[in-house]
Amino acid sequence: MRIAAVVVTFNRRTHLQVTVARLLAEPLDHILIVDSGSTDGSRAWLAGQTDPRITVVEMAHNGGGALGFETGMREAVARFDPDWLLLMDDDARPEPGAVAAFRAMAPEADVVAGAVRYPDGTICDMNRPWINPFSGPSIFLRTLLGGGREAFHVGPADYASEQPKTIHGASFVGLFLSRRAVAAGGYPDGRMFIYGDDVHYTLGLSAKGMASIFAPSLRFEHDCSTLARGDVFRPLWKTYYHHRNLWRVYRRAAGPVLFWPLIALMVPKWMMKGGNLPPDDRRIYRHLIRLAIADAARGNLSRPHAEILSRAD
C-alpha cells in the first residue's frame, strides 16, 4: 500500500514545520507539499529538507486551498501513482501512529475520514464528517425540524466509538482517498479558492458510488484558529467565498428539484446576517454576500482574489 500525503501551505512556516516533522515520523511513502506562494521563509526552509520522501511544488501565486489541493492531488497521482492519498492543511497533522493504524485497517471503503480534534482534545467542529441531509426522509426531517448541524454531522458518540460510521463527505483534513476514488471523482475544483471545495468534492464521490466512512480510531490534530465570530467570518473577504461556494454545495447536495426552494429560503437568511456589526463592516459584509449570490447564480468562479480583497477594504 503506497500512501502519499498532500499538504497545502501558505505563510504558516511554524505550523508547517510541526506538520512535516509529524509526517516524517509516520510510515508514509511520499510527502508532497504545495507551497501557494509563501513569503514567510517557508520556501527556504522547505528547500533545506533532505528526506527523499519530501517533494515540494511551488505555486506562482496563492490560489487558495482549493487550487492547492487540486494541484497537489494531480501532482501526487502523476508522480507517484499511490494507492492512497492523505490530505491535510499545513496546521493539521496525524497524531502519532495514525498512518500505521490506517495501514492495519485495510479498509474496504474508498474514502476514509479520520477523527480531527483541536490540540486540547476537543472535537474540531469544522472538520466533522457528515451525512447529506437530503439523502433520506428521516435525516431531512431531523434537519428541517430544528436539528441544525447536529442532525447531519457525526456526533461526540461517534468519536468515542471504535466502530466506523458510513458518511457522505468530509473535510480535507485527515482524509484518505483511494486510487479508485480519484479515478472516479477526478479532482477538486481549484476555482473555489477556499471553503466548500472539500464538501463539494466528497459529495460528488458519494454520488458516484464511492463508499465513505468515518474511522474514529484514526486521530488527527488541527491547530487552527476560529474561522468565524458568531455568524461573521474574519477577515471579511472570506464571506464572499463562503457564500458563493455554499450555493454550489447546496445545489449538489439537494439536487436540481429541491435546490431552488432551499436557496429561496437561505438567501434572505444570509442577507440578515451581520446585524450586530459596526455600520461600515455591515455594509461591506452584505455587499460581499450580494456579490457572492450574483456570481454563484451566474456560475462565475473567475473573479480575481485581488478584487475581493479590495472590495472588503
Steps between C-alpha positions, in 0.01 A plus 500: 500500500669820382377810682579856390416787733401832341546816708399849386679793663502878483698723737478273804858380532482428873195278455651338191816404687300317765288325237797387291677362807187307594459362147864391479443290811215311329531208253432711190653435160479858374430845644405754234481860621333768291631844591248758381741791466621533861710802589574416865810283447306178444657445158854540627429265787347241266799529267722390787311177568697191400262210562444337157132451572439876484403661170420872479280661235534878492199695374555834330222662704255420777201329343352404835464157653274379219759552227769371733321170554409465135863558401639280776273208422573520129874515560499217754306270268715586197832467682441212740183310395418429866237260625380766744523876538491661846391865503556773759565870553834629626361544853366145516685175554450136602531410862787252551412159358201615292646397163617165639148446633361572155735248342380239750135569412512388137176693446241389248374857459643736239483810721611486865472803728695518824386653828631857514543675832651823625830469688307503830314187394160655429328419172582736215152597384600621154650159422208284612393258224136504404208327334316676217179634660323446168594132482189371676173611662602438862817707495327767291223531759748512789679786329180679400352480849782691661774242532748728325855375454454235767234333288737407220854517641693223673450552874704453820371146548643404160838646597497297822412179318746255347264415215522667157193691386368546148514863387448701181783748530781652702757778501848495350659443842590143585326370188621185324397458134554178308632485147155378392331803661726745318454317172121521541473851640786682335636796691363785712397820323793734560291801396314486833804655677396420860201352682273229375735348244543191717127468568420544130763245399415228753128538425589427140689186604197371691278574201731282289459207739826532692458353849599750769556436871596689814772310689523635858815299571695714248572811704619831356576838654399835354673794663282765338344823616127559495385596152196696598379710791132426535368491144765733355827393340822686570662645298182611327619401150445135595128573505492515121651153446298337776165604355588466132624146553218408738260562210686234299508259793126536557432437134701179503356382832134580433482416131334702223144479639545583867781748449288796391255499793799446731697794363186717508492438875872545557570822311281722724668345806841579357400860437388544862834388642745750643238720663719554806799619299611864499336689209804498269566130556132417454494685168809312375373169633164522326659634182722189488201272555307667216803465275538133598134429421521674162817314402369165622175541306698574184754224563779758512803356681758721331482824698860588598594463864661845493160649415336321794766638732449852369123477542547388860723798580 
